[in-house]
């Protein structure tokens, strides 16, 4: 195994410190390289989760997609209360601060 000398380590650190300046000098190329890198990573993630994903065990039953009328009515009542409070705020006259 090769040992890293102190001189090599200092050279690597100085090159690493120069990296932001180099990237800023070549901003257009940095943008395109970052875009391509993001597209590749996104493609890999998409491939992993959509193509490698195993199909579910059978079709979805009707029980899981039933419409719940009681829940719908509760939500509808809440929306009506909110709408009434918005209308009340609209009708109220405020003093002109100017």
Secondary structure as UniProt FT lines:
FT   HELIX           6..25
FT   HELIX           27..46
FT   HELIX           47..51
FT   HELIX           62..65
FT   HELIX           69..91
//
